[in-house]
Amino acid sequence: MKTLNKKDIINISSNLKGPKVVILSGVHGNEICGVKAIKEILNNKKFQINKGKITFIFANRRAINEKIRFCEENLNRCFLKNKTKTNSYEENLAKDLKKILNKNDICLDLHASFSKKSEPFIICENNAFNLIKDFPIKKVCSGFDEIEPGGTDYYMNLKNKIGICIECGYLGNNKSKHIAIQSVYSLLNSLEMYNYKSQKKEKEFLLINKIYYAKNNFILEKEFKDFEFLKKGELIGTDGKKILLSKNNGFILFGRNVQSNEKDKEAFLFGKKLYSK
């Protein structure tokens, strides 16, 4: 099954040895800020790296063209170590992407949100903290490898490499594209591959430690902002006849209503603040 087209893989190399980096966009085909960001970077005639190699990939071309999240299966869950085989388009696409990821040191995966109330944030583990310090984003979330595994960042960490995912904010806001571009440049600057004056922000480090899967029709009490603080005992929503209350003080992330017939039944994530730096 043909998945990746050569025209969707763009390599830029330097004559000097250095880090090998993959920049991914369109893992979810309707999150187009990363696609736009890569196109703008590649159209920048002044863009030239000092060392190493970058591989830009428009990952899920079919989904990008159809303006949908995925065709048959969530590509961002297809990198699991012991994934149940489905022989789906996305599963085969993940196999091809793994071959490229295996040859590289670092992967930056660009995503966006459909919520107008979303806030940009970084997903990574502590092996990447020194590389994201100059990103133009305040919030840094760890714990996704345990709570929500199966993405490219999870896969890279599994291979003792470095995986970073950026949620660039609301995709309907052009700012999300600029966040993606600045994050790419900031990463390359941290690696001394590209000269860029980063717009660094103080970082707030957070831990995602719970995920709730809906069992029936899940309805939120209200439309929560990403990272909205909830007190212990505060109402989150209802799942059929079940009433869901916050078990601890913390924040909610990716809260959404879920119908009982949906394939992907993740209703919300929950976490806590660790420290600021």
C-alpha positions in Angstrom: 0.0 0.0 0.0 1.5 3.3 -1.1 1.3 5.9 1.7 4.1 8.5 1.5 4.8 10.3 -1.7 8.3 11.6 -2.4 7.0 15.1 -3.1 5.8 15.2 0.5 9.3 14.6 1.9 11.7 17.5 1.6 15.3 17.1 2.8 17.6 20.0 3.5 21.2 19.2 4.3 24.4 21.0 5.2 27.9 20.1 4.3 28.7 20.0 8.0 27.7 17.1 10.3 25.1 17.8 12.9 21.7 16.8 14.3 19.2 15.0 12.1 15.8 16.5 12.6 12.3 15.6 11.3 9.6 18.3 11.2 6.1 16.7 10.8 2.9 18.4 9.8 -0.5 17.1 8.8 -0.4 14.0 11.1 -4.0 15.1 11.6 -5.1 16.2 8.2 -7.4 19.0 9.3 -4.8 20.6 11.6 -3.3 22.7 8.8 -1.3 25.3 10.7 1.8 23.0 10.5 1.3 22.5 6.8 1.1 26.2 6.2 4.1 26.8 8.5 6.3 24.3 6.6 5.3 25.8 3.3 6.2 29.3 4.5 9.6 28.1 5.9 10.5 26.3 2.6 9.5 29.5 0.7 11.9 31.6 2.8 14.8 32.1 0.4 17.0 33.1 3.4 16.4 29.8 5.2 19.7 27.9 5.3 21.0 25.6 8.0 24.5 25.7 9.5 24.9 22.0 10.0 23.1 18.7 10.1 20.0 17.7 8.1 16.3 18.5 8.3 13.5 16.3 6.8 10.2 18.1 6.4 7.2 15.8 5.9 3.6 16.4 5.0 2.5 13.3 6.8 -1.1 12.3 6.1 -1.6 13.6 2.6 -4.9 11.8 2.0 -6.4 13.4 5.2 -4.8 16.8 4.3 -6.4 16.7 0.9 -9.8 15.6 2.3 -9.5 18.1 5.2 -10.3 15.4 7.8 -8.6 14.3 11.0 -7.8 10.8 9.6 -9.0 8.5 6.9 -9.4 5.1 8.7 -7.6 5.4 12.0 -6.0 8.1 14.2 -2.4 8.2 13.0 -1.3 9.7 16.3 -2.1 6.3 18.0 -0.5 4.2 15.3 3.1 4.3 16.8 2.2 2.1 19.8 4.8 -0.5 20.7 2.2 -3.3 20.8 -0.5 -1.9 18.6 -3.4 -4.2 17.6 -2.9 -4.7 13.8 -5.6 -3.2 11.6 -3.8 -2.9 8.2 -5.4 0.5 7.9 -4.1 3.2 5.7 -2.8 5.1 8.8 -1.1 2.0 10.2 0.8 1.4 7.0 1.6 5.1 6.9 3.1 4.9 10.4 5.3 2.0 9.3 6.7 4.2 6.5 7.2 7.1 8.8 9.0 4.9 11.4 11.6 4.1 8.8 12.4 7.8 8.5 12.2 8.5 12.2 14.6 5.7 12.9 17.3 7.5 10.9 16.9 10.7 12.8 17.7 12.1 16.2 14.8 14.5 16.9 11.2 14.9 15.8 9.0 18.0 16.1 5.4 17.3 15.4 3.1 20.3 14.7 -0.6 20.2 15.7 -3.5 22.5 16.4 -6.8 22.7 18.2 -10.4 23.2 17.0 -11.3 25.0 20.3 -11.3 28.8 20.1 -10.4 28.8 23.8 -7.3 26.7 23.3 -3.8 27.8 24.4 -0.5 26.8 22.7 1.5 24.3 24.7 4.5 21.9 24.3 4.3 18.1 24.8 7.6 16.5 25.7 9.5 14.7 28.4 12.5 16.0 30.4 15.0 14.7 27.8 13.8 17.6 25.6 13.6 20.4 28.2 16.9 22.0 27.2 15.7 22.2 23.6 12.4 23.9 24.2 13.6 26.6 26.6 13.4 29.3 24.0 10.1 28.3 22.4 7.5 31.1 22.3 5.2 29.0 24.4 4.6 29.1 28.2 3.1 25.7 29.1 5.1 22.5 28.9 3.3 19.2 29.5 4.8 15.9 30.3 3.2 12.5 31.1 1.6 12.0 27.6 3.8 8.9 27.0 2.0 7.2 29.9 -1.5 8.6 29.6 -2.0 9.0 25.9 0.7 7.0 24.1 1.0 6.2 20.4 2.2 9.5 18.8 5.5 10.3 17.1 6.9 11.9 20.3 6.1 8.7 22.2 7.8 6.6 19.5 11.0 8.7 19.5 11.2 8.5 23.2 10.7 4.8 23.0 13.8 4.7 20.7 15.9 6.7 23.1 15.6 9.7 20.8 13.8 13.0 21.4 10.2 13.6 20.5 8.5 17.0 20.8 4.9 17.8 19.9 3.5 21.3 19.7 -0.1 22.2 20.1 0.0 25.6 18.3 -3.4 26.9 19.5 -6.7 27.5 17.6 -6.2 26.5 14.0 -8.7 29.2 12.9 -6.3 31.9 14.2 -3.4 32.7 11.9 -1.3 33.1 15.1 -1.1 29.3 15.2 0.9 29.2 12.0 3.3 31.8 13.4 3.7 29.8 16.7 4.6 26.7 14.5 7.1 28.7 12.5 8.7 30.3 15.6 8.9 26.9 17.3 10.7 25.3 14.3 13.2 28.1 14.2 13.7 28.1 18.0 14.4 24.3 18.0 16.9 24.7 15.2 18.5 27.7 17.0 18.9 25.5 20.2 20.6 22.9 18.1 22.9 25.6 16.5 21.5 24.6 13.1 19.9 28.0 12.3 20.5 31.5 13.6 17.3 32.9 15.1 16.5 35.3 17.9 14.0 33.4 19.9 11.0 35.1 21.7 11.5 33.0 24.8 8.9 32.9 27.6 9.0 31.8 31.2 8.0 28.1 31.3 5.3 26.5 33.4 5.8 22.8 33.7 2.8 20.6 34.1 2.1 16.9 34.4 -0.8 15.1 32.7 -1.7 12.2 34.9 -5.3 11.2 34.2 -7.5 10.5 31.1 -11.2 9.8 31.1 -12.8 7.6 28.4 -16.5 8.1 27.9 -18.7 5.0 28.2 -22.0 6.5 27.1 -23.0 9.9 25.9 -20.6 12.2 27.7 -21.7 15.9 28.1 -19.5 18.5 29.6 -21.0 20.8 32.3 -19.7 23.7 30.1 -17.1 24.4 27.5 -13.9 24.4 29.5 -10.9 26.3 28.4 -7.7 24.2 28.1 -5.9 24.3 31.4 -8.9 25.7 33.2 -8.4 25.2 37.0 -10.9 23.0 38.8 -11.3 22.6 42.5 -11.8 19.1 44.1 -15.5 18.1 43.8 -16.3 20.5 41.0 -18.7 19.2 38.3 -17.0 18.2 35.0 -19.9 16.6 33.2 -22.2 13.6 32.9 -21.6 10.2 31.2 -25.1 8.8 30.8 -26.4 8.7 34.3 -23.0 9.0 35.9 -22.0 12.3 37.4 -18.3 13.2 37.1 -16.7 15.4 39.7 -13.1 16.5 39.9 -11.3 14.1 42.3 -8.5 16.6 43.0 -7.5 20.2 42.4 -6.0 20.5 39.0 -6.7 21.5 35.4 -8.7 20.1 32.5 -7.4 19.7 29.0 -9.0 18.7 25.7 -12.5 18.5 27.2 -15.2 17.5 24.6 -18.6 16.0 24.4 -18.6 12.4 23.2 -21.4 10.4 21.6 -21.7 6.7 22.4 -21.0 5.6 18.8 -17.7 7.4 18.4 -14.6 5.4 17.8 -12.3 7.8 19.7 -13.9 8.1 23.2 -11.4 10.3 25.0 -13.5 12.9 26.8 -10.8 14.9 28.7 -7.4 14.9 30.3 -6.6 16.0 33.8 -3.3 17.3 35.3 -1.5 19.4 37.8 1.2 22.1 37.9 4.7 21.0 38.8 6.7 24.2 38.8 7.6 27.4 36.9 11.1 28.3 35.6 
